[in-house]
Every structure is written in structure tokens, then in C-alpha cells.
Amino acid sequence: MTAQRKTPRAKSSSSGETRRAVPARRRRPRKIGITCYSHFGGSGVVATELGLALARRGFEIHFIAHRLPFRLREFSSNLYFHEATPASYPVFEQTPYNLALTTKMVEVVENYSLDLLHVHYAMPFAASAYLARQLLLPRQLGVVTTLHGTDITVVGVEPAFFRVTKFSIESSDRVTAVSRYLKERAEESFGITRPIDVIYNFVDPAVFAPRKHSSIRLAPPSSKVIMHASNFRPVKNIPAVIRIFAEVRRKVAAKLVMVGDGPEKAGAEQLARELGVDRDVLFLGNQDCMEELLPLADIFLLPSSSESFGLVALEAMSAEVPVVASSIGGLPEVVEHGMTGFLHDPGHLAGFVGSALKLLTNDRLRRTMGRRGRRVARDRFGADEMVDRYIRVYESLR
């Protein structure tokens, strides 16, 4: 946030010595509003974990969303939640949530003296934050926007949203992206010339860690466990997950564990029945205990057709689980082919099958890749460093 400051005038002391007035420094931003999607997905996870980490460091964090983010499992000091509920009115065919969110943002900023709003997703949250800031003038309010993926690659480039998405990005005080790929896509798609800071998604290696003992059983000891977790949208390539598993199952005794829910789930269940593997596929629905489930997997499968980062792949690596994923988007920035997992074109299912079999039939290779992946997750994507980077972004608004 760029503040208009007047140049301080020189003052004269009684002795005639001229002294320059020292401009008053704005206080460090300590009260932050965070808006994110509350459902199962990487953007909501990162926003929630960031808020929790900031609260532990003494920041006062106010989540402003349509419902409690699913990773906010218990009460935490310095952390508050404010529900933005659209009003029901017969004239509206669809409830205007973005306007209700704007109103709630203004209310929370005024009532709690927030220093800035940090919104995770350009559409519609950055637009709502811009409106909130305008309503609060002449009061100064910082706005930080983090780009996460489909807000740029899918929704934002739709003709109906293109101009407002571009305007919202350019009107934010600071903009960050979760991968170099996403930064470049935003610059190319919207002609953005302003700086965009890359701050990767992060993981806490103390939470996502290998476990020697667990009370959870997903498969018999003789079977391998392949795991997938997502929001089951089309970009997650869910039919490919089922087809890859069906081919692997021909060669290796295995179970496929599907974590999450969404529009592609019913079709996946039907495809599993058609391919005759339905008894070996477990659909667990949305789970908020991924740190307990991921260490039970032998490999993690993510054949997405679009992925700006792939947070769940990073969480799997932190749990010492090798990843077999698509070679698209931001995934190559997370998974190193042949070192911490394998990457393939999302349409090359035979490549996924071959890599999965290579890992499932070679315990030594699987363990080596798993340990290497955990080191990368800890050293390159640790929570402390990424939270520090966000704090520096906040402080740059002073």
C-alpha cells in the first residue's frame, strides 16, 4: 500500500540549530483479515495453515468466509472467524455472495481495526476486497492477493470475468503466486506487468511425517496402497486414476484409496464397477486427517490435467511417499522426476502404470525416493520460511 506522505519541514531549535523532523513510522501490521474458500482444496488449506501460523506468532487473525474453513479444527488463540452470509431476497435468482462478503469485510475491518486483507483467489475475493477498501476511504487498508490456480487458468480467462480479474489483480497492493508457472501464466494471460512474488505452498514436516505405527488399516498386509486425494473436479483427471489403478491391479495386489468428494465421484464409482476393480477401491469422502492417511500409502497418484502447484503431492513427499504425477503446471517445481517421484504427460497412462509398478515392486527404490522427497519438502517448502516471506510482504505495505 503506497501512502501519500508530506515531506516534513525542518524545525529550528532555540539555539538556532536546524533539525529535520523525523517522520512517524506506521506500526507493523498485526491485525490481518484472511478470506479463502472453505472447502476441501489446496488454496483453503494454505490460507488456513498460514492464519494458524501467524496466530501462533502473535498476529491477530480474522477469517472472513462463507463458512468455517475445514482445517480450522479447534479453537486457537488470536484467531477469529466471521461468517459472510448472503441475504435471501426473491428478486435474486442467485444470491450475490461477493457483495455480502464485501459488507462483512468492511464490518470486520471497522470493528477490529484490521491493518490489511489477505485474499486467497483473485475471483471473487480480490474484487470484494477492492470494494471494501473503497468503502472505507479515506482510511487506508492494505490488500494482498494470492493467486492459487483456476482463478487464473480457468475462471479468470473466461470472457465474463477477464476484465474484472485483471483489474482486481492490478488494484491489489501486493500480489503473490504459489508457483513460477502460475506467475508466468498470470503475466501472459492478463498482460500483467506489475511484480508478482512467488511464495510456494508449504508443509509442516512435523505434522506430515512417516508413522511406524497406526491404528488405521486400509488394506491387508499383502496389498500395496495407492492413494489419490482431491476435490474430484474434472481437472483432477479422476477417470485416469481409476484406469491406471485397474492396469496396476493386474500385476500387483493393491488397493486404491480415494480421498475427497466432488462432481467426478459418481462417475469414478461407476467406472470402477465397469473395470471390475470396485472391491479394491475405497472412497473415503472428505477427510481432515490427511496427516494420518498419507503415511499409509505406498505411492501417491496425481494425473491432473491442470495443477498450479499440487499441495497434496508435497504433503505426500513430507510423509515419505513417492509421487507419480503429471508433468504439467507447477508440479515439476515440486516433484523432481526420477528423484522424488515420476512425472508423465497426463494423457500417457502407460507411463503412469509403468512408474507405479516400478515403485510398488521395488521396496528399496520406493523407500529411497520417499526419504529424498521428505528432505526436499523439509528444506525447500518448510512452513517457517514461507510464513516469513508472507510477513515481509505485509511489512512492505507500511
PLY file of the C-alpha trace (Angstrom):
ply
format ascii 1.0
element vertex 398
property float x
property float y
property float z
element edge 397
property int vertex1
property int vertex2
end_header
0.00 0.00 0.00
1.56 3.27 -1.09
0.75 6.08 1.30
0.90 9.74 0.31
3.32 11.38 2.72
4.17 15.05 3.04
7.83 15.97 3.30
8.42 17.02 6.93
9.51 20.61 7.40
12.73 21.48 9.20
12.38 22.78 12.73
14.64 25.31 14.43
15.84 24.87 17.97
16.24 27.76 20.41
19.98 27.74 19.70
19.35 28.36 16.03
20.36 24.83 15.00
18.12 23.44 12.30
16.85 19.90 12.90
14.85 17.79 10.48
11.63 16.33 11.85
11.60 12.53 11.95
8.52 11.17 10.14
6.32 8.95 12.25
6.59 5.29 11.32
3.44 3.32 10.76
3.08 0.43 13.12
3.84 -3.05 11.93
0.67 -4.70 10.57
-0.59 -7.04 13.30
-4.30 -7.45 12.55
-5.00 -9.35 9.36
-8.20 -10.48 7.67
-7.95 -13.66 5.59
-10.54 -14.75 3.04
-10.43 -18.13 1.32
-12.60 -20.95 0.07
-13.62 -23.17 2.96
-13.98 -26.45 1.10
-11.55 -29.30 0.54
-8.76 -27.87 -1.64
-5.21 -26.55 -1.61
-5.97 -22.83 -1.52
-8.15 -23.14 1.57
-5.59 -25.39 3.25
-2.72 -22.98 2.68
-4.74 -19.95 3.76
-5.84 -21.71 6.94
-2.38 -23.01 7.81
-0.94 -19.55 7.19
-3.51 -18.00 9.52
-2.77 -20.56 12.22
0.98 -19.99 11.91
0.57 -16.22 12.09
-1.70 -16.53 15.13
0.98 -18.59 16.89
3.42 -15.77 16.19
1.17 -13.24 17.90
-0.72 -11.79 14.94
-4.46 -11.25 15.34
-6.11 -13.20 12.52
-9.70 -12.81 11.35
-11.05 -15.34 8.84
-13.88 -13.88 6.76
-15.63 -16.59 4.72
-18.98 -18.17 3.97
-18.28 -20.99 6.42
-15.57 -22.20 8.79
-12.53 -23.45 6.79
-12.28 -27.20 7.20
-8.70 -27.11 8.55
-9.77 -24.93 11.49
-10.39 -27.94 13.70
-10.14 -26.35 17.13
-10.01 -23.04 18.95
-6.74 -21.14 18.69
-5.65 -18.01 20.49
-5.54 -14.83 18.37
-7.78 -16.38 15.73
-11.38 -15.42 14.94
-14.00 -16.40 12.37
-16.64 -14.15 10.80
-19.34 -15.69 8.62
-20.31 -13.81 5.46
-23.90 -14.84 4.85
-25.75 -13.53 1.77
-29.25 -12.23 2.35
-32.08 -14.15 0.72
-34.28 -11.96 -1.46
-36.89 -13.09 -4.03
-35.58 -10.75 -6.74
-32.19 -12.50 -6.78
-32.05 -15.64 -8.91
-28.59 -16.25 -7.46
-27.54 -14.84 -4.11
-24.80 -12.16 -4.60
-22.20 -13.60 -2.23
-19.44 -11.22 -3.34
-21.45 -8.21 -2.12
-22.23 -9.89 1.20
-18.53 -10.64 1.55
-17.64 -7.01 0.84
-20.06 -5.83 3.53
-18.65 -8.31 6.05
-15.08 -7.26 5.23
-15.95 -3.61 5.90
-17.69 -4.53 9.15
-14.76 -6.59 10.45
-12.14 -4.02 9.42
-14.03 -1.27 11.24
-14.91 -3.27 14.34
-11.47 -4.81 14.83
-9.20 -2.16 13.28
-7.63 -4.52 10.76
-4.44 -3.41 9.01
-4.89 -5.41 5.82
-6.90 -8.04 3.97
-5.16 -11.09 2.50
-7.39 -12.82 -0.05
-6.64 -16.25 -1.48
-8.07 -16.35 -5.03
-8.50 -13.43 -7.36
-12.14 -14.17 -8.15
-14.24 -13.03 -6.44
-12.27 -12.26 -3.31
-9.86 -9.64 -4.68
-12.78 -7.76 -6.23
-14.63 -7.81 -2.90
-11.52 -6.56 -1.09
-11.16 -3.70 -3.58
-14.78 -2.64 -2.99
-14.27 -2.87 0.77
-11.22 -0.62 0.57
-13.13 1.96 -1.47
-15.99 1.96 1.03
-13.53 2.57 3.86
-11.83 5.63 2.31
-10.12 7.81 3.48
-8.97 5.09 5.83
-6.02 3.15 4.42
-6.38 -0.61 4.10
-3.78 -2.90 2.54
-4.88 -5.64 0.14
-2.71 -8.67 -0.63
-3.92 -11.16 -3.24
-2.54 -14.69 -3.58
-3.15 -16.45 -6.89
-3.71 -20.18 -6.48
-4.65 -21.68 -9.82
-8.01 -21.89 -11.53
-8.71 -18.26 -10.62
-6.12 -17.55 -13.33
-6.07 -20.60 -15.60
-9.83 -21.30 -15.84
-12.22 -18.81 -14.24
-10.25 -15.61 -14.75
-9.78 -16.08 -18.50
-13.50 -16.54 -19.09
-14.73 -13.53 -21.12
-17.35 -12.76 -18.45
-14.64 -12.40 -15.76
-11.48 -11.44 -17.65
-11.54 -7.67 -17.18
-12.61 -7.73 -13.54
-9.96 -10.37 -12.75
-7.25 -8.26 -14.41
-8.47 -5.12 -12.63
-8.57 -6.88 -9.25
-5.00 -8.14 -9.63
-3.70 -4.74 -10.70
-5.59 -2.95 -7.91
-4.12 -5.09 -5.13
-1.21 -3.60 -3.19
0.82 -6.80 -3.44
0.26 -9.97 -5.44
1.78 -13.39 -4.81
1.56 -16.68 -6.72
2.13 -20.22 -5.45
4.47 -21.23 -8.29
6.62 -19.76 -11.05
4.31 -21.42 -13.56
1.27 -19.58 -12.17
3.14 -16.26 -12.08
4.05 -16.64 -15.75
0.50 -17.68 -16.69
-0.91 -14.58 -14.98
1.56 -12.34 -16.77
0.89 -13.92 -20.16
-2.89 -14.32 -19.88
-3.67 -10.89 -18.44
-0.72 -8.81 -19.62
0.30 -8.17 -16.01
3.49 -6.13 -15.75
3.41 -5.37 -12.03
5.63 -7.50 -9.75
4.25 -10.86 -8.62
6.11 -12.57 -5.78
6.38 -16.36 -5.88
5.74 -17.81 -2.43
5.35 -21.56 -2.62
2.76 -23.54 -0.76
4.27 -25.07 2.34
4.08 -28.05 4.62
4.88 -28.70 8.27
7.18 -31.78 8.28
6.43 -32.36 11.94
2.75 -32.88 11.06
3.12 -34.68 7.72
5.63 -37.31 8.71
6.12 -41.07 8.31
4.50 -43.15 11.02
5.75 -46.52 12.18
2.50 -47.42 13.88
-1.10 -46.56 13.07
-4.48 -47.84 14.20
-5.90 -47.24 10.70
-5.97 -50.19 8.28
-6.66 -49.51 4.61
-5.51 -52.80 3.11
-4.29 -56.28 4.09
-0.53 -56.51 4.80
-0.03 -58.31 1.49
-1.53 -55.47 -0.56
0.05 -52.20 -1.63
-1.80 -48.91 -1.15
-2.15 -46.36 -3.94
-3.69 -43.10 -2.80
-5.30 -40.12 -4.50
-6.80 -37.05 -2.82
-8.53 -34.10 -4.45
-11.81 -32.23 -4.82
-12.82 -34.56 -7.67
-13.18 -31.83 -10.28
-12.62 -32.58 -13.99
-9.09 -31.10 -13.94
-8.06 -33.81 -11.47
-8.45 -36.42 -14.22
-10.31 -38.83 -11.94
-11.15 -41.42 -14.66
-7.40 -41.72 -15.34
-6.79 -42.56 -11.67
-9.24 -45.48 -11.91
-7.86 -46.71 -15.25
-4.24 -46.55 -14.07
-5.13 -48.50 -10.95
-7.01 -51.14 -12.95
-3.87 -51.80 -15.02
-1.60 -51.87 -11.97
-4.01 -54.23 -10.20
-3.47 -56.80 -12.97
0.19 -57.16 -11.88
0.23 -56.29 -8.16
-2.14 -56.92 -5.26
-3.19 -53.39 -4.36
-5.92 -51.14 -3.01
-6.79 -47.68 -4.32
-7.77 -45.17 -1.65
-9.70 -42.16 -2.98
-9.93 -39.24 -0.54
-12.23 -36.34 -1.30
-15.54 -35.61 -2.95
-16.89 -33.68 -5.89
-18.67 -33.87 -9.24
-16.49 -36.67 -10.63
-17.02 -39.10 -7.77
-20.15 -40.84 -9.05
-18.56 -41.41 -12.45
-15.45 -42.82 -10.80
-17.51 -45.31 -8.79
-19.29 -46.40 -11.96
-16.02 -46.77 -13.88
-14.53 -48.87 -11.08
-17.52 -51.21 -11.35
-17.20 -51.42 -15.14
-13.50 -52.28 -14.90
-14.14 -54.88 -12.18
-11.98 -53.23 -9.50
-14.71 -51.70 -7.34
-13.97 -54.06 -4.44
-10.40 -52.80 -4.36
-11.26 -49.09 -4.45
-12.09 -47.29 -1.20
-13.92 -43.96 -1.49
-13.39 -42.23 1.86
-15.02 -38.87 1.10
-13.57 -35.64 2.50
-11.20 -36.20 5.40
-9.46 -33.63 7.59
-6.85 -36.11 8.86
-4.61 -36.35 5.79
-1.56 -36.39 8.03
-2.82 -39.76 9.33
-3.81 -41.19 5.95
-0.92 -40.21 3.67
1.79 -42.17 5.56
-0.27 -45.34 4.95
0.21 -45.05 1.19
2.97 -46.75 -0.78
2.64 -44.26 -3.64
0.56 -41.16 -4.30
-1.09 -40.74 -7.71
-1.90 -37.31 -9.20
-2.50 -37.39 -13.01
-4.14 -33.93 -13.14
-4.70 -32.20 -16.47
-4.02 -28.87 -14.75
-2.20 -28.23 -11.46
-0.69 -24.91 -10.42
1.26 -26.39 -7.52
-0.06 -29.67 -6.10
-0.07 -29.18 -2.33
-1.20 -32.72 -1.60
1.79 -34.03 -3.58
4.07 -32.00 -1.29
2.29 -33.36 1.78
2.79 -36.90 0.46
6.50 -36.22 -0.06
6.77 -34.91 3.50
5.26 -38.21 4.67
7.97 -40.12 2.69
5.53 -41.26 -0.01
6.82 -41.15 -3.62
4.59 -39.29 -6.06
3.60 -40.29 -9.59
2.15 -37.14 -11.12
1.60 -35.11 -14.27
4.47 -33.18 -15.82
2.36 -30.04 -16.16
1.84 -26.71 -14.42
3.70 -26.24 -11.16
4.17 -29.94 -10.38
7.71 -30.08 -11.83
8.62 -27.37 -9.31
7.57 -29.74 -6.52
8.35 -33.25 -7.77
11.73 -33.99 -9.35
11.40 -36.73 -11.97
13.42 -39.79 -11.09
14.45 -38.39 -7.70
11.38 -37.83 -5.54
8.86 -39.42 -7.90
7.96 -39.73 -11.55
6.30 -37.24 -13.91
4.37 -38.05 -17.08
2.18 -36.34 -19.62
-1.38 -36.58 -18.24
-2.52 -38.39 -21.39
0.25 -41.01 -21.22
-1.44 -43.52 -18.92
1.05 -46.27 -19.78
3.80 -44.10 -18.29
1.88 -43.76 -15.03
1.28 -47.51 -14.93
4.94 -48.30 -15.56
6.21 -45.91 -12.88
3.67 -47.13 -10.35
4.71 -50.74 -10.95
8.40 -49.82 -10.73
7.85 -48.35 -7.27
5.45 -51.00 -5.99
7.77 -53.87 -6.96
11.00 -52.30 -5.68
10.83 -51.52 -1.97
14.39 -50.17 -1.89
13.69 -47.65 -4.67
10.40 -46.65 -3.07
12.00 -46.04 0.32
14.93 -44.12 -1.19
12.63 -41.84 -3.17
10.42 -41.38 -0.13
13.30 -40.29 2.11
14.63 -37.98 -0.60
11.18 -36.43 -1.03
10.88 -35.74 2.68
14.21 -33.92 2.68
13.08 -31.74 -0.23
9.76 -30.98 1.49
11.55 -30.00 4.69
14.38 -28.00 3.15
12.62 -26.22 0.24
9.00 -25.98 1.31
9.11 -25.63 5.08
6.37 -23.60 6.75
8.66 -21.25 8.69
10.39 -19.84 5.62
7.19 -19.32 3.63
5.40 -17.66 6.56
8.42 -15.36 6.94
8.05 -14.39 3.29
4.38 -13.52 3.73
5.23 -11.40 6.76
7.78 -9.49 4.70
5.06 -8.85 2.11
2.78 -7.47 4.84
5.53 -5.25 6.23
6.30 -3.86 2.79
2.88 -2.15 2.86
4.00 0.24 5.61
0 1
1 2
2 3
3 4
4 5
5 6
6 7
7 8
8 9
9 10
10 11
11 12
12 13
13 14
14 15
15 16
16 17
17 18
18 19
19 20
20 21
21 22
22 23
23 24
24 25
25 26
26 27
27 28
28 29
29 30
30 31
31 32
32 33
33 34
34 35
35 36
36 37
37 38
38 39
39 40
40 41
41 42
42 43
43 44
44 45
45 46
46 47
47 48
48 49
49 50
50 51
51 52
52 53
53 54
54 55
55 56
56 57
57 58
58 59
59 60
60 61
61 62
62 63
63 64
64 65
65 66
66 67
67 68
68 69
69 70
70 71
71 72
72 73
73 74
74 75
75 76
76 77
77 78
78 79
79 80
80 81
81 82
82 83
83 84
84 85
85 86
86 87
87 88
88 89
89 90
90 91
91 92
92 93
93 94
94 95
95 96
96 97
97 98
98 99
99 100
100 101
101 102
102 103
103 104
104 105
105 106
106 107
107 108
108 109
109 110
110 111
111 112
112 113
113 114
114 115
115 116
116 117
117 118
118 119
119 120
120 121
121 122
122 123
123 124
124 125
125 126
126 127
127 128
128 129
129 130
130 131
131 132
132 133
133 134
134 135
135 136
136 137
137 138
138 139
139 140
140 141
141 142
142 143
143 144
144 145
145 146
146 147
147 148
148 149
149 150
150 151
151 152
152 153
153 154
154 155
155 156
156 157
157 158
158 159
159 160
160 161
161 162
162 163
163 164
164 165
165 166
166 167
167 168
168 169
169 170
170 171
171 172
172 173
173 174
174 175
175 176
176 177
177 178
178 179
179 180
180 181
181 182
182 183
183 184
184 185
185 186
186 187
187 188
188 189
189 190
190 191
191 192
192 193
193 194
194 195
195 196
196 197
197 198
198 199
199 200
200 201
201 202
202 203
203 204
204 205
205 206
206 207
207 208
208 209
209 210
210 211
211 212
212 213
213 214
214 215
215 216
216 217
217 218
218 219
219 220
220 221
221 222
222 223
223 224
224 225
225 226
226 227
227 228
228 229
229 230
230 231
231 232
232 233
233 234
234 235
235 236
236 237
237 238
238 239
239 240
240 241
241 242
242 243
243 244
244 245
245 246
246 247
247 248
248 249
249 250
250 251
251 252
252 253
253 254
254 255
255 256
256 257
257 258
258 259
259 260
260 261
261 262
262 263
263 264
264 265
265 266
266 267
267 268
268 269
269 270
270 271
271 272
272 273
273 274
274 275
275 276
276 277
277 278
278 279
279 280
280 281
281 282
282 283
283 284
284 285
285 286
286 287
287 288
288 289
289 290
290 291
291 292
292 293
293 294
294 295
295 296
296 297
297 298
298 299
299 300
300 301
301 302
302 303
303 304
304 305
305 306
306 307
307 308
308 309
309 310
310 311
311 312
312 313
313 314
314 315
315 316
316 317
317 318
318 319
319 320
320 321
321 322
322 323
323 324
324 325
325 326
326 327
327 328
328 329
329 330
330 331
331 332
332 333
333 334
334 335
335 336
336 337
337 338
338 339
339 340
340 341
341 342
342 343
343 344
344 345
345 346
346 347
347 348
348 349
349 350
350 351
351 352
352 353
353 354
354 355
355 356
356 357
357 358
358 359
359 360
360 361
361 362
362 363
363 364
364 365
365 366
366 367
367 368
368 369
369 370
370 371
371 372
372 373
373 374
374 375
375 376
376 377
377 378
378 379
379 380
380 381
381 382
382 383
383 384
384 385
385 386
386 387
387 388
388 389
389 390
390 391
391 392
392 393
393 394
394 395
395 396
396 397
